[in-house]
Amino acid sequence: MQINDYIVETPEQIELAYDIAGIGSRFLAAIIDSALIILAEVALFLAVAQVAGMLQFAESVWLAIGATLGFVILWGYYIAFELTWNGQSPGKRLIGLRVVTEGGRPMTVLGSVIRNLIRIIDFLPLFYGIGVIAMFIDGRARRLGDLAAGTLVVRERADVTLESLVASVAPETPLPPDDDDLAIDAGLLTPDDYALLCDFLDQRRDLAPPVRRQLAMQLGEGLQVRLGLPPDDPERLIERVVHACRLRRLEERQ
């Protein structure tokens, strides 16, 4: 297993591996987000100053208003985007990162609030000094905000849809015609089952060999029981079942 793998076991007892984001990629995302926040705060400060001049506010008043709104932007920027974009800020989206809970589930409102409130501490003394130290110490590269909220940042993989999988997913070696595939009752599988199998075939090259073998065995054994298939090489069996599903979909379209 690679050191940056984070394994989550699903209720179906299938282990899924997440690639934990390193300090370098998170730092790049933080630079992008910080630049956007600075631009937003500069624009806000200029707008507040102009309005305050028109209304003839005292300097201390408009400075207080600007500071308060600036803090709201600094704190609310990440929360708003993480909840709207399912754990991603603009910087994380550009770099290909996502925040998830330690169970591999999407971010919650409470989790986002906690991790971003503590961001103020992580930022000290200058540009995430404490946060970087915490990430070096923690085995999953989590800063203090992640530890408090029970979250971690992982590398995002390409979105998988049924249509894209039908069009693009193929085994590592060409699958020769097999009349036995026609005997596989693909109708016993749900779209979610099919998506999971295709996802495995699409991502298996990126999995650590032990994780790949274990996941293939678990999926293969489940298919044998569910579809009543004879024993076969796990990955070969998954390829056959996916091939049968694709044949069924083609027949349905005709």
N, C-alpha and C positions, 0 to 999 in steps of 0.2 A: 504494500500500500504506500502511495506517495505521502510525504509529510504534509502536503497541503490539501490532502483529501479529508473531507468531513462526511462521515457516513451517517445516514438517517434510515431507520427501519420503518417502513410503512405498516399500516394495520394488516396488510396482506402478507407481512413478513418478507417483503422484498427490500433489499438494501439499495439505496440510491446514494451516489457519491457527488458531493459538491466540491468545487475547486475554490478554496479559500483565497480571497484577494490579498495580495502582499502589500507591504508598505509603499512600494514604488508606485503601483497603479492607484492606490488610494490617495497618495500625495498628489498625483497628476489631477485626479478628480477634484481634490480640495482646492487646487490652484484655480481651476476653471470656475468652481462655485464661488470662491472668494472674489475673483475678478468680477463676476456678475453681481455679487452682493455689493461690492464697492461702487460699481456703476449705479446701482439702484439707490444707494444711500447718498451719493453725490447729487444725483438728480433730485432726490427728495429734499436734501438740504437746500439746494438752490430754490426749489419750489416754495419751501417753507419760508425762506428768507424773503422771497419776493412778496408772498402773501402778508408776512409780518410787516414789511415796509409799507404796503398799501393800507393795512389796518393800524399802522403806527403802534405796534406792540413794543414793549420794552425789550432790550436785547436779551436779558436774562429769561424772559418768557419764551421768546421764539427759540432760544437755544435749548431750553428744557423740552419744548415740544419736539424739536428736531431730534434730540437725543432719545426721547421716548419712542418716537416713530422709527428711528434707526435701530433701536434694540428690537422692536417688533419685527422689522425686516430680517435682522440677523438671526433671530430665533425662529420666526415663522417661515422663513424661506425653505428650510429643510423639511419642516413638518408638512407644509402645504404640498410640496412636490412628492415627498415620500408616500403620503397618503393618496395622492392623485395618480401617481405613476407607479404604484405598487413597489415601494421601496427604492425608488431611483430619484436622484436629483439630476439636473441637467449635466453636471460634471460626471456623475456616475453613468448616466446613459451614454454619453459620448465615449467613455473609456470602456463601457461594457461591464459594469458592476451593479449589484443589487443587494439591498439589505433584507435579510430574512430572519425569522426567529431561530432559536437553537434547534427547534424541531423541524426546520425546513419549511415552515408555514409563512404566509405573507405577514407583513408588518401590521401591528395593531396601533390604534390611536394612542393608547397609554404607552406602549413601547417607544413610539416615535417621540412623544413628549419627553419621556425620561431621558432617552439617549441624547436629545438635542439640548435639554436643559444643562446636562452635565458636560456638554461640549464646551461650555465656558471654562470649566476647570481643565479639560483636556487641552485647550488652546494655550494655557499659561505655560511658561512665562512669555513665549513668543511662538506663534504659528505652530500650535500643537506639540509643544515641547514635552509636556507631561503625557499627552496621548501617544506620541511616538515611543516613549520609554515603556509605557504600558503594553504597547503592541509588540515590542521586542521581547518583553518578559512573558507575555501570554502565548501559549502554544497555538492559538487560533487567530493571532494578530488582531485581538480586540482591544480597543481603547476603553477608558473607564466608562464612557457612556454605553458601550455595547455590553460590558460586564453588568452594569446596573439594570439594563433593559432586557437582558437575555437575548441579544441579537448578535449577528455576525454578518460580515460583508463577503459575498461570494462573486465569482466571475459569472457573468450572464452568458448563457448559450443561446443559439439562434432559436426563435420561436418555431414551434412545430405545429403544423395543421395537417388535417387528413388529406386535403387536396395536394399540398406541397409534398407530403410523404409519398402519395401515390405516384406523383410525377418524378420525384428525385431520388427516393431511397432505393438503394440497390445493395446487394451483398458485396463483400470485398472482392470476390471472384464471381464471374458470370454463373448464374444458376442454370444448369442445363435443364431441358424439358424433362419433366417427370410425371408420368401418368398417375402416380400415386397422389400427386398434389390435387388432382381432380376429385379424389375420393375423400379429401379432407372437408368436413362440414364446417366451412367458414362462417356459416350463419349462427353457430353457437357462440361466436365471439361478439362482444359489444364494440362500438366505435372506440371506447376508452381502452379496451384490451388491444385492439389493433394499433392505436396510437402509441401505447406503451411498447409494443413489440418493435414498431418502426423506429421509435425513439432510441431503443437499444441498438438496433442495427446502424443507425445514423451516428450515434455517439460512441460506439464501442472502441473506435481507434483511439479515443482520448482517455479511456479508462485504464487505470493501472491493471496489469495482467491478473493479479489475484482477485480484484474486484470484478473484472470482466468475466472470469471463469465462474465465480460464485453466482453472479447475477444471471449468467446464461444457464447455469444448472437449475436455479430456482425457477426461471421462466420455462425452461424445457420440461421440468417435472410437472409444473402446473398444466402445461399444454397436453402432456401425455394423459394425465388424469381427466382433464376436462373434455378432450376430444377423442379419447380412447385410442391413442396412437401407440404404435410399438416403439420400443427404445431406439434412440438415434443419437448422434452427436448433437449436443444441446443447441449450438449455433446453427448447425445444419437444419435442425428441426424448426427453429424459429424462422429461418429463411424460407423453408417450405411452406409454413403456415402463412407467412406474409405474402408469399407468391400466390397461394390459393385464395387469399382475401382479395388480392389485386385482380385475379382472374374473375372472381365473383362480381367485383365492382364493374369490370368491363362488360360482363354479360348483362348486368342490370342496366347499363347505359344503352345497350343495343336494342 
